[in-house]
Amino acid sequence: MKRREFVRHGGIAGILAAGSAPAIAQTQPEVRWRMASSFPKSLDTLWGAAEFIAKRVSDITGGKFKISNFASGEIVPGLQVLDAVQAGTVECGQTAMYYYFGKNPAFAFATCIPFGMNMRQQNAWWYHGGGEQAYNEFLKPYNMLAINYGNTGTQMGGWFRKEVKTVEDLKGLKFRVGGVAGAVLSRMGVVPQQIAAGDIYPALEKGAIDAAEWIGPFDDEKLGFVKVAKYYYAPGWWEPNSMGHMIVGQKAWDALPKEYQAAYLAACGDSVAYTMAKYDHLNPIALRKLVASGAQLRSFSRGVMDACYKAAQEQYSEWSNKVPEFKSLYTSYSKAQSELTQWFRIAEGTYDNYMASRRG
């Protein structure tokens, strides 16, 4: 799918120029899709993105193209959204692609990898560095395509019952963390735990786990972790960004009129800016509340970060030697990250560090 060319030549500007949304409504068929989400309605930023997209699509098409959204568990469990789209149970799904890294670790690149790119860098690779094309080529055997709809930005490093000062403190730590991060941390002696969002609090409260990561202040505050684990660490180096995707069955996509494809792409594009801006607005407000409630902010030490970075590179080398799809995407991703990091260090990083010293 040549997304940028499609939007450039046949996108919303073309639709409106041809006579606006009502003209579409008069000439195009009614289409009804179902969307299965990996997220509950309580996560109103992530779930809100799905609602935002459905409304935008309906508005643009004069109500002719409607999407009904279903939260995690209403049609399929949250971690089975990809399977539901692949099977044609639903036309599209809202998910995080790294949830399926057990099928192939290459799935993670669309979302993030530990010590990977930040949100803007990921967007640069995805839209202009060949990431979107390469990833959707990887998805072809699954008969679907992935469309970026938003991001959380750099996440927090989780809630800990005890401080983590050295690498030794990681050994034997029962940590609610999964996916690629779990694979990397297991090399450090961590015991990764896969626990659903609603079960994290009681697991921490009862001591079944020692620590848990989720997203960031706004979402973490809703789950009440500060009551049972007071040390709140940063950064979440395993999620320096977290790009979310709408995955669409290829058959359903191909059946859409071109104008509806344009409407869907435009709605997802609008949601990218909407979602990140909402997180950036709400996270500092929530963080102040958490600190007032007793959260003690901590940063992972350079020693811990360096050891985890080394473990991540070893894991990537191992997968590159065993999984051709991972090697192909990692080559593209790593090249982009090196170039982008050099640029960000010159202007963005220098400015951010200075302003943090003045206004932080």
N, C-alpha and C positions, 0 to 999 in steps of 0.2 A: 504494500500500500504506500503510494507516494503522497503522504499526508500533506506536506507543506505545499506541493504543487497543486493538489486538489483544492485546498483551502484558498490558495492564491487565485486560481482561475475560476473556481465554481463555488466559493464559499458564501458567507452571509452577505457580503457586499453585492455579489451577483444576484442573490435571491431578492434583496431589497430593491435593487435597481430594476429588476424585472416586474416589480409591481407589489412588493412587500408581502408579508405573510398571508394576508387574505387571498392573494392570487394563488398561492400554494394550496390553500384550503379548498379552493374551487376546482383545482385540476388534479390533485393528487389523492391517492387512496388513503383510507383510514388504516393505521398500523397500530397494533397493541403488542407491547413487549412486557416481559416479566424480568425483573432484576433481583438476583439473590445476593445479599451482602454478607461479608464475613464479620460485620460489626453489629452490636446491639444499638437500639435507638437511644440508649442512655449516653452514648458517645456522640454528642450532638454536633461536633465539628465534622467528624468523619461521616456519620449518618446524614448530617446536614448537607454534605456535598452531594450525596445521591439524590436528596430531595431537590436541591438546587438545580442539578442537571436535568431531572425529569421535568421540572417546571419550565426551564429555559427551552428545552426541546418542544414542549407543548406550545409555549408562547410563539416560538419562531415559526412553527408549522400551523398556526391557527387552530390548534387542538386536534389536528389530524394524526399526529404521531404521539402516542401516550405511552409512558413507561410506568408500570406499577412496581413499587419497591417493596421488598420483603427482607426484614432484618434476619440476622443470624439465627438459625434454628427454625424459622417459619416454613421454609421449604427444605433446606438442607442445613446441616451443621456448618459453622463458619469456615472450617478447614476443608470443606468439600465443594466449595463454590466452583473451583476450576473443573472438577469432575462433572458438576451439573451443567456447566456451559459446554463442555466437550461432548456430553451425552445428548445435548439438545433439550434437556429438561427445562432450561430457561434460555432466553436469547442472550442475556448478558449478566455479568456479575461484577460486584465491587469487592476488591480484595487487595492483599499485599502479596506480591508474587513470591517473596522468599518463604512464604508458608509452605511452598511445595518443593523446597530444596531437597527433601528426601527422595523425590522422583529423579532429580538431577540438580547438583549444586549450582548449575548455570542459571536456574530460575531466579537466584538471588539478585542478579545484576540489575534488574528493572527496579528493584526496591532500594537496596543498598548492600554493601559489604563492610565488615569491620575495617576501620581506618581508610574508608573510601572517601568519596567526594561529598562536599556539602550540597545544599539544595540548588544553589545557582550553578555550581559546576556540573551537577548531575543533569540539570536542564540543558546546559550547553552541549553536553555529550549526547543526550537523548535527541534533541531537536536538530542540532547542527553538526554533530561529530559522528554521525552514522549509527548511534546507539539504537534508535527506534527501528531502523531498517534491519540491523543485525539481529535484534532481539525478536522481531516479528518473523524473521526467517527461521530462527530457532523454534518458534511456536508453530510453524507450519504443520508438523506432524500431529499437533494437537487440534488442528482445524479451528484456530481462533487467532485473534489479534489483540494486542494490548494497547490501550490508550491512556496516557497520563491524565489524571484528574486532580492531583493536588499533592501536598507534602506537609509533613509535620515540622520540617526543619531539624536541626540537631537535637537529639533527645537527651534526656537526663540519664545518669548512670545507675539509677535505682536506689532502693531503700534497704538499709542494712541495720541489723540489730546490734552489730559491733563494728568498730572502725576497721578499715582496711588500710594499713600503713605500709606493709611490705608484701612481697610476693608470697611469703610464707603464710600470710593471713588468708590467701586464696585457697590453700590446700585443704580439701575436705569440705569446703563451703558448699552448702546446699542452696543453690541459686536458681530461682525461677527465671530461666532464660533459655531460649531455644534457637533453632536454625543454625546459621553459620556461626553466630556468636557462641552458641553452645559447643560447637565443634572446636572452636579456637580455645575457649576457656577450659575445656576438658583437658587440653594439653598442659594447662597450668595447675591441674589438680582439682579444679572445680567440679562439682557433681551437678550437672544441669538438670533442671526439673521442668517438665512440661505441665503447666497448670493453667486452666481457663481463667479468664479475668475475674469472674465472680467467686472463684475459690482461692484467690491469692490472699485476701485479708485473713480468713480463718486459718490458713496454712501458716502465715506469719505469726498470728496470735497464739497458736498452739505450739509453735516452735518446730513444726514439721519441716519448715525451710528457714534458712538464715537470712535470706535476702531475696529481693524481687525487683525486676525492672518492668516498667510499663511504657509510658510515653514521655510525658512532661508534666509540669505543674498543673495545667488546666485539667487534664484527664486524671492525673494521679490524685488530685484533691478530692475528686468525686468518689474515689474508692477508699478513702480514709486511711491510707497507709501510715500517715504520720502518728497515728494512735498506737501503732504496734512496732514501728521501726523508725527511730528518730534520725538516723544518719542518712542524709540525702546527698548522693554523690553526683559529680559531673566530671568530665563529659561522658555521654553515652557513646564511647568511641566505636561501638559496634553498630550504631545507627547515626552517623554524622548527617544523614538526611534519611527520610523514609518516603519514597515516592509511591503513591497509591495508583492503582490502575482499574479502569473498567475493561474487563475482558469480554470480547464479543465473539460469538460463534461465527465462523466464516460464512456458513450458509445463510444465517440470518442477515449478516452484513451485506452480502452480495444481492440479497433479495430487496434491499432498501432502494427506493429512488435516490438518485444522486443528490437531490436537494435535501433529503432526510439525512443522508450521510453527512452532508455539510453542516446541517443543524446540530447533529450529535457531536461532531468534532468541535464546533464552535462552543457548544455548551460545556464540554470537558475543558476546553481551553480557558473559558471564563472561570471555571471552578478552580483551576490551578492558582490563579491570582487570589481568588476569594478565600480559599482554604488556608493558604499560607499567611495571608494578612490577618485572618481571624485568630490563628494560633499566636502570631506575633503580638496581637493586641491583648489577648486574654492571658497568656502565660505569665507576664510580669505581675499582673494583678493577683493571680492565683499563688504565685511564689511568695508574695508578701503575706498572704493569708496563712500559708503553710509555715513560714518562719514565725509568725505571731502565735501559731498553734504548737510551737515547740520543735519544728524541724531544724536540724543542725546541718548547715551546708558544708560539704567537704569536697575536695578535689582529689582525684587519683594522683598519687605521687609520680614523678618522672620515672622512678625505678619500676613501678607497676606498669605504667604505660609502655615503657621500652620493652619489657618482657612480653607483654601481650602483643605488641607490634611484631616482635620477632616470631612469636607463635603463629600469628596470622599469616605472615609471609611463608612460613614453612607449610602451613595448611594449603595455601594457594598453589605452591609449587607441587605439592603432592597431588592435588586435584588436576592441575594442568598436565601432569604426566599420565593420568589415568582417564580423564574425561575430555574428549576432543571439543565438545561444545563449550565447556568451561574455559579451556585454553584459548579458543577463538575469541570469545567475548572478553576474557580477561586481558588479552593482548590489546584490543581496541580500548577498553576501559582504562587500563594502566597508562597507556600513551597519553590519553586525554587528561588524566589526573595529573601527570607530571607537568604537562604544558600549562594547565590551568592553575596549578599550585604556584608555579613560578610567577605567573602574572598577578595572582591575588596577593602574593607576598609583597609585591612592589607598591601597589597603591592601596588596595582594600585593607590588607593586613596592617600596614603602617598607620593608616587613618584610624582603623578600629582600635588598635592598641593605644594610640594617643588619646582618643576620646574616652576610652575606658578609664584612663588615668585622670581625666578631668571631670567626667560626669558619672563614673561608676560608683 
